[in-house]
Structures are given as structure tokens and as C-alpha cells.
Amino acid sequence: MSQSLPKLEHHALTFEACEIKYAAEGDAAGEIEGYASIFGELDQGNDIVVAGAFKKSLRERKKAERWDIPMFFGHAHASVPIGVWTDFREDQKGLRCKGKLIFETPEARQVRAVIIAGGGMGISIGYRTRKHAYVTADGKRHDEWQMNAHRELIEVDLAECSLTAMPMCRGAQVTSAKINAGDDAAIRAMRALNHHLDAELAMRALARALES
């Protein structure tokens, strides 16, 4: 007797969600900005991060001059980081982050290609929970796990921050990316390919653009 496969729910990150910026003359491409976490949003792990959850951890790192939060792709902790994070700060929406892709790594080049193609790129965090509570439907908070309750993350220690195609927090994504002016040809090629306009010519143009 065959078993039916579980139904997957997919969330698409759109091109419009990511603003493409061109690097100024003398600047290197690869800078990205976005949100690593969104406050008040129930993620796919049944967790909600509250505002202020990261402040103590980030303050401690800044004081110790220990900004060692690696950028991985897909939480591949055993791999070489694909970039560096340069800033984290909380705003009213969530945990805002800035960083730079290192194009010497193949994964960073693949991320660049996805962004150029008009695909969205999500951001996902790895962390250690310091304080949390379980909140039931009646709004009451509990120290121990409760049936049908979600977990509220009150204080967390940010350990790493990854780029990923399917983030746990659906609103956490890259919102802007800086590319070289020469990538404009690749953007046009991919848009042509996405709209099925002369696919063979589009693929050739894309290959030439990405080789540069």
C-alpha cells in the first residue's frame, strides 16, 4: 500500500522584494542588505521573536569587539563562509543586517546569479536561546511547553546568519543588493529568458555576462 507524500507549502520571494543597486566607480559589488528576523511573525518552527531579543547579545559583541557572526549558505556550518556581515541592528520591523558576498566562493557567485535572475533570497539565523516563554491561545505565558502553544523568543544570542532559498521566517530576506554595472547585460538576458524570448540567445548572453 503506497503512502501519500506530505504536502509542502511554498513561499515565493519575488524580484520586487529585492532592490538592485549598481556599485559606484571604485566600489566593489556584492554588498547586500536585508532582514535576518521579523518581529512578531510566527515562523515555520512555531517561534515568534519579540522586539529587543537581539539587543543584549549584539551589545556584548560590540563591547568585546567580537563581530564573529559568519555568513553561510543554508546553515552549512562546516563550509567556508560565503561572505562577511558588517552590521546588525534592530529597528521597528526586525533585525536588519548588512554584509558583503565574497565572489571567490562558488556559492556566493550562485547567490549573485539568482539575484540577477530576479529570484528572491531569504535570510535565516542560527542562535542560542537565553530567555523564552510558551504562549497559549489565551495569551498566558508558561515556562514549560504547552499543547498548541507557540514559543516566544525573548532573548537570543545570534551565532550565525545564512542566506537560504527557504527561510524559516518568511519575511526575512535580502531587500537590496549591489552589483556591477556590467551585470546589467545579465539582468536583461535573464529577464528575456524568464519571458521565453529567444531562450537560446538569452542563455548565451547570460553565460558571457556571468563570466566577466
N, C-alpha and C positions, 0 to 999 in steps of 0.2 A: 504494500500500500504506500503510495507516494505521499510525501508531506509537502504541503504548500509552503512556499517561501514567504518570509515575513515581508510586509510592505514597507518600503522605505519612503520617507518624506524628504524631499529635496528642497533646498532653498537656494535660489539663484542670486548671485551677486552681479549686478548689472554694470555695464561700462559707464553709465551716467553717474554711478556712485563714486567713481574714481576720476579726479580731475588730472589731466595730463598737462605738465608744465615743461617748458624747454629750459635746459641749463644755459645760463648766461655764458658769454665768452670767457674762457678761463676756468669755469666751474666744471666739476665732474658730474656726470649723470649718475643716477642711482639713488638719489635721496627720496625717501618715502615718508609719508605721514599717515596717521590713522588713529583708530581707537582699538586698544587691546582689550577693553572691557566696557560694558554699558551698564550704568547703574539702574537697578530696578527691573532689569529684563530677566525673565525666567529662561535659563539656558537649557540645553538639551540633556544636561545632567541633573536637572531639577534643583539648581542652585540660583540664588539671586545675590548679587554683590551690592552692598549698600555704599552710599557716598561716604568717603573718608576711610574706606577699608585699606587703601594702599599708603596713606599719608605717613604713618609711623615708620613703616618699612623703608620707604623712599627717603625719609628724613634721616634715618640711621645710616643708610648707604652714602648719602651726600656728606654727612658729617665725617664719616670714616674715609671719604674719598675712595669709595669702593664701588664703582659703577660697573659691576661684572655681571650684567644680565645678558646672556648670549642670545643671538638671533639664529634660530634653527629653521629648517623647513620640516613641517609636520612632526615636531617634537622628537626629531632624530637626535637624541642626546649623545649618542656615540659618534656622531659625524662631526665634520668640521663646520663651524658656523658659516652661514651664507652672507653675513653682514654684521654690522655693529649698530647697536642702539645708542643714540646720543642724548636722548632726553625723554623723561616720563614725568607727567604731571596730571593731577586731577582737575577737571573742570565740572561744570554742572551736568554734563552729559555722561562722562565716564573717565576712564584712564586714557589720556591722549599720549601718543608716542611719536617719536621721530627717530629715523635711522637712515642707514646707507647700505645698499646692497654692494657686495664685493663680487664684481663680474669675473674674477679669476676662478670662481667656483661655478660648476655647471648648473647647479640648482638655482643660483641667482640669475643666470642667463635665461633659464627656463621661466622663472617668475617674470622677468622682463618681457619675454616673448608673449606670455599670457596677457600682461597688461597692455602691450602694444596691440594684441589681437582684440582688445575690447572686453576681455574677461575680467571679472572681479577677483580680488584676492583677499581672503579672510585673515584675521589675526587671532591667535589663541595663546593663552598664558599657561605656564606651569607655576604652581605656587604651593606654599605650606600654610595650612590654616592655623591661625593663632586663636581667634575667637569666632564662634559661630552659635547659631541657635536654630532649632527646628520650629517652624511656624505652621500652625494648623489653620484650617479654613475660617475659624472664628477669630483669627488674629492673635491668638495666645502663643507665647514663646515658651519653648521647652528645652531643657538641657540635653535630654535623651531623644533618640529617634522616635518619631510618632508615625503611625499609619496615615497615608495621604497628606503628609506634611512636606513642605519644601525646606531646603536648608538655606539659611540666611548667613552670608559670609560677612562678618562684622570687621574682622581684621585679618589680613593675609600678608605673607612675606613673598613678594614676587621673586621667583627663582629663574625663570626663563620666559622668552616671548617668541613664538614661532609664527611664520607665515604658513597658511594652510588653505586648501580649497574648501574645506567644510569646517568652519569654526563652531565650537560648542555654543558660543554666544552669537546669534545670527547677526546682530547689529555691529559686531566687532569686525572691522575691515579697513583696508587701505583706502584712504579718501583722496590722496593726491600722490603723484609720482613724477619725478623729474627725469626727463630723457634727453638724449642728444637731438639736436636739430636734424641730424641725418636720419633719425628714426622715423621722420615724417613719411618717408617713402614706404617704410614697413607698415605704418598705420594705414596708408591708402591701399596697399596691397592686401592687407588682411580684411579691410572693410569690403573690398571688391570680392574677396573670396567668400566672406560671410554672406554676401548678397548674390553669390553664384554668378558673378560677372566675369566671364573668361577665366575660369579657375586655373587653367594651365599657366597663363601669363601672370596671374596673381601669385601663384606659388613660386615661379621663377624670380619675380621681383622681391618677394619676401625673403627668399634664400640669399639673394645678393645683398639686401639691406641688413640682414642679421649677421652676415659675415664681416661687415665693416666695423 
